[in-house]
Amino acid sequence: MRIAVQRTAETTVQAYDLDRVASICKQLGHVVGRFAVPDVPVCDLAIMWDAVRRQDRQIRESIQLSGASVLLIGYGWLPPTETYQMSRVGVDAWVEWANKPLPSGGPHIKVKKGYLLVALQDERCFADAPISPWFRDNQQFIEFLSRHSELPIVVRLHPKDKRPAHIRAIKDVSFDESTSMTTALEGACAVACISSKAALEAMAQHLPVLCYGRAIYARRGAVYCLTDRAMSTWAITANLAAGHCDLRQDAQDAVLDELRDHQFGRLELEDRLAVEIGRLAPSKQVSQDELYRVAVGFDGDLRVRPAMEAFAAGCLIGGHKVLWWDKGPCPTCDVVVIWNGTGGYWQNMKASGCRSGARMLFMEHGWLPQATTVQIDRQGPNALSSWAEEPLTWRARGRPRKRQGDLLVICQRADDSSITLLSPHFARFADWLRFLSDHVDMPMRVRPHPRALGGETEAYEPIVSGNPLMQWDRVSDLEESMQSAAAVATINSTCGLEALRAGVPVLCYGRAIYRHDGAVVCLDNDPEKTCRAVEDLIAGRLPVDRAAMQAALNRAMEHQIPVEELPDRVCEVLAHA
């Protein structure tokens, strides 16, 4: 195999590590060349260092467009300069395996008195690596915290920051001058950062972490995942100042353990390279008639990038040709793969792909967990998929036990396709919420969507505050919130599947992959049906069966693929396209 190893002058250590990679590849019997960005090498496999910065990402895409594979190497996390990570998809926040479910139910983190330690980023990351959609530089980040934090601010400069004068000029903040992070954490009650690895040291000491960007440890329950919404920062820092924290120690430990599992030491580099290069070698068992030209549509959305990269890597492993496509007419190909296919941008790509005569595949986030799994179907995502309405079979096991509690009402994004396309009975989400307010005669907790825009939630406030039976759900953890619910009401949220997994009955008002009689209570805009369902819920006689609930959950799990397994399962997916 012809392997091109990147040459970099970033740091002496990085250059040494890439030299070592090139030497190992030669020892493994491959033809090895070197290249430096912005050159695009002619090769079968390019090995690059992280490829997070903009220019590196562009070169990586050019290499893949040429039909070559790309293998990424970066430093690990614990400790960073003595370990490596390796992936065909991305490094750090762009890895394919992050965001798996975390344990819950363990002890909450105990908050000590102290300051909020703000760990800054290398300024170059803001321009070169899309680490935060909310802050353009360190100065804006600090000024935001100084205005909205209820805790005193102490700033720790990044060691590579060569121009700290403008940062030091910010008023009402102090600066940490200690030489080690361990010393800096001694007086801190919490750490705030965008994506700094300093947060990992804080988590190792079970300190609360406020994360404002794309980070591999940004996991709800382990850290606070925040945006530029001032109210959230104020509320959380006020709680911390009062000694209250709903983050969990076992969740932080699980994140750190997962990172250790996905990193390896310097002595393991040769073995890991041999394995990954072997997996990236095109399969010789596929005949020419079974090789496809695959057009992978990508609009630049970084949230879906790991999955699309993993699919492209799987195509190259199988010997297929990958054509990246972001605008204009669909390229000549055999298979078109696009994300979702329901939004305006993707509808245009879908139309272009259909006109080309190629077979279509639609990819979307999976369900449990969403961030690290995908669904792929030839007809569409979620309830539009080819299997969603197939009859469900099960052997009756009886109703679930009667639960005490209220009705947990799940909010969804008003502009999401789940509402605009898959809610035939309620044109707007507010209409459904108002319907429940008018016809449900039992206590209700309304749970905001975690990514809802501020104005979106505020629009529902008159409905919630105007009904004495309604209140907002203030519990951050969904699993904990469901423990005090008698049932869950949703149009078609993934929370419905999480409720089935927890054994909680579901009242379903829209098209959903789990909408099957017996598994959930299938409702519409008929008030009498809802009133009857509430009466049955209170009496413990809802028409649902435990076996049907499990069967609906199992079917969804069977139709999702972990992103980290996707490169090895692409050929199977293409065979059924």
C-alpha positions, -999 to +999 in steps of 0.1 A: +000+000+000+012+036-008+011+055+025+017+093+028+025+105+063+020+142+070+051+163+079+044+190+104+065+217+120+038+224+147+059+211+176+091+191+180+072+163+197+045+161+171+071+160+143+090+133+161+058+112+165+049+115+128+085+105+119+080+075+141+047+066+123+065+068+089+092+045+102+067+019+115+048+019+082+081+012+063+088-017+087+053-031+080+064-033+043+045-003+028+057+023+004+060+055+025+062+091+013+058+124+032+037+154+025+031+188+041-001+208+040-013+223+016+000+196-007-024+167-016-004+134-018-011+107-044-015+076-022-038+048-010-037+060+026-028+093+042-019+095+078-026+130+093-022+146+127-057+153+140-069+174+109-090+197+131-078+230+117-095+244+087-067+240+062-060+204+074-097+196+070-097+209+034-067+188+025-083+158+042-114+162+020-093+166-011-074+133-003-107+115+002-121+130-030-091+114-048-103+080-035-077+075-008-084+067+028-073+089+058-062+078+092-060+104+119-037+104+149-037+127+179-027+129+215-048+111+241-062+126+272-049+111+304-021+122+303-022+140+269+014+140+258+021+103+268-008+087+250-024+086+215-058+084+200-064+070+165-095+071+143-107+069+107-134+095+115-121+123+138-103+131+169-114+146+202-149+161+199-153+145+164-147+109+174-174+084+165-178+068+199-184+097+223-218+104+240-227+068+250-252+066+279-238+074+313-247+058+346-272+076+368-283+073+404-249+077+420-240+104+445-241+141+434-208+160+434-202+179+466-195+215+461-167+232+481-163+270+486-141+287+461-138+305+428-148+296+392-115+287+374-118+297+338-094+276+316-087+294+283-081+279+249-053+284+225-066+315+206-058+298+173-085+272+180-113+298+175-103+306+140-090+272+128-111+247+147-149+251+152-149+246+189-176+270+199-205+285+179-211+310+207-178+327+214-153+341+189-124+344+212-112+341+249-119+377+256-156+374+247-159+342+267-144+359+299-165+390+295-196+368+293-187+349+325-178+381+344-212+395+336-233+365+344-215+343+369-225+344+406-191+330+415-159+350+416-138+345+384-101+334+383-087+331+348-059+306+338-042+316+305-034+290+279+004+283+279+006+290+241-012+323+243+015+348+231-007+380+234-024+379+269-023+417+274-058+423+261-071+395+283-054+409+314-070+442+307-105+428+314-120+442+346-134+423+376-114+391+371-083+377+388-056+356+371-041+323+382-003+325+381+004+290+394+026+267+373+004+236+375-033+229+370-033+208+402-023+239+422-049+261+404-077+237+412-069+238+450-090+269+455-116+263+428-151+251+434-158+246+396-141+249+362-155+267+332-140+262+297-149+258+261-131+226+253-099+226+273-085+193+286-080+211+319-116+200+325-105+164+327-082+171+356-112+188+373-134+158+367-107+135+381-112+155+414-150+154+411-153+192+405-182+206+386-174+216+350-192+242+329-185+235+292-194+260+265-182+243+233-175+211+215-156+188+238-152+150+240-163+152+277-194+174+271-219+148+284-250+157+304-248+144+339-210+146+339-206+183+330-230+212+325-233+217+287-240+254+282-244+280+255-244+318+255-278+319+273-271+341+303-299+327+325-285+292+324-250+304+335-265+326+362-287+298+376-260+271+377-234+294+393-259+306+418-267+270+427-229+262+430-224+292+452-252+279+474-235+245+475-259+226+452-249+205+422-268+179+402-238+165+384-229+129+394-196+114+404-202+081+387-210+099+354-177+118+355-158+085+363-175+068+334-164+096+310-128+093+322-128+055+320-141+057+284-113+080+274-088+057+289-103+028+270-099+047+237-063+058+242-031+039+241+005+043+251+036+049+230+047+013+232+014+002+215+017+025+185+032-001+161+005-027+169-023-002+166-010+011+132-008-025+119-044-032+128-058+000+114-039-001+082-050-037+077-087-026+082-083+002+057-069-020+030-096-024+003-112-058+004-101-081-024-132-103-021-155-078-038-159-083-076-159-053-099-196-057-105-203-052-068-182-020-066-202+013-065-196+050-071-211+065-039-220+102-037-219+113-001-238+145+005-224+168+032-235+204+040-207+212+064-228+205+096-201+195+121-227+176+142-231+150+114-196+150+102-183+120+122-211+098+108-206+109+072-168+104+075-173+069+090-196+060+061-171+073+035-143+053+053-164+021+051-169+027+013-132+031+007-125+000+028-148-020+006-131-007-026-160+016-035-153+051-050-165+080-028-177+113-044-182+141-019-210+163-029-222+196-012-241+216-039-250+216-076-263+187-096-258+152-083-226+136-096-229+105-118-230+076-093-247+044-083-257+053-047-265+086-031-262+090+006-276+122+022-284+133+057-321+132+067-335+144+034-364+164+049-350+199+054-349+225+027-313+220+018-316+183+019-348+182+000-330+198-029-302+172-027-328+145-025-346+158-056-313+160-075-303+125-064-336+110-075-333+127-109-299+111-114-315+076-112-292+065-084-304+045-055-310+067-024-299+061+012-310+085+040-289+087+071-300+103+104-290+101+141-301+069+158-321+068+190-304+053+221-280+071+222-286+096+195-252+112+191-232+080+185-256+059+164-271+063+130-301+049+111-298+043+074-328+036+052-337+037+015-370+054+021-364+080+047-355+086+084-376+079+116-413+073+109-407+077+071-384+046+070-394+015+051-399-006+082-416+019+106-452+008+099-446-030+096-469-048+121-454-055+155-457-090+169-454-101+205-467-126+231-488-109+257-473-105+292-498-081+307-499-044+316-470-027+332-475-020+369-495+011+378-472+040+385-477+070+409-469+104+396-478+130+370-478+132+332-444+141+319-450+162+287-420+162+263-413+194+243-399+192+208-383+217+185-411+236+167-391+237+134-380+201+134-392+177+107-407+155+135-433+183+139-435+198+104-438+165+086-447+138+112-474+155+132-506+151+112-529+161+140-512+193+153-496+217+128-477+236+155-462+223+188-480+250+207-513+237+195-506+203+210-495+218+243-527+239+244-547+207+236-532+189+266-539+219+288-576+219+278-582+181+280-559+165+305-573+165+341-542+155+360-509+171+371-485+177+342-447+185+341-436+201+308-400+192+300-383+218+277-362+205+248-325+206+257-317+226+225-348+248+224-342+284+216-350+309+244-379+324+226-393+290+217-398+281+254-410+315+263-438+312+238-452+283+258-450+301+291-486+315+289-499+280+284-480+265+313-485+293+338-521+296+328-530+261+340-526+252+377-521+216+367-490+224+346-455+232+357-421+232+341-398+202+347-367+214+364-348+181+367-318+180+343-316+142+340-344+126+319-341+092+336-345+109+370-374+129+358-393+099+345-390+082+379-417+104+393-440+102+362-470+080+358-467+082+320-450+102+292-469+123+266-451+131+234-458+137+197-429+115+185-398+124+205-370+099+211-379+103+248-408+079+239-382+051+234-364+061+266-397+058+284-403+023+269-369+013+280-377+025+316-411+007+315-430+040+316-463+041+295-463+065+265-492+085+251-482+091+215-498+119+193-478+117+161-461+094+136-433+076+154-413+044+149-428+031+182-464+040+174-480+006+176-512-004+194-503-023+225-468-007+227-481+028+233-514+046+235-520+059+200-539+092+202-548+121+179-567+154+182-599+138+195-605+151+230-626+121+240-597+097+233-573+117+255-598+121+283-604+083+282-566+076+282-561+098+312-589+080+331-573+047+322-539+059+333-552+070+367-570+037+371-540+017+360-557+001+330-540+016+300-542-007+269-505-014+267-486-046+272-451-050+286-441-074+258-453-050+231-434-021+247-402-042+247-408-053+211-411-017+199-379-008+217-361-039+203-371-030+167-356+004+169-324-009+184-321-034+156-323-006+130-295+016+144-258+012+139-231+026+163-210+051+144-178+033+155-191+001+138-202+019+106-170+016+086-171-022+090-209-024+081-211-001+051-208-030+026-237-047+043-257-015+040-249-010+003-258-046-004-294-038+007-296-004-009 
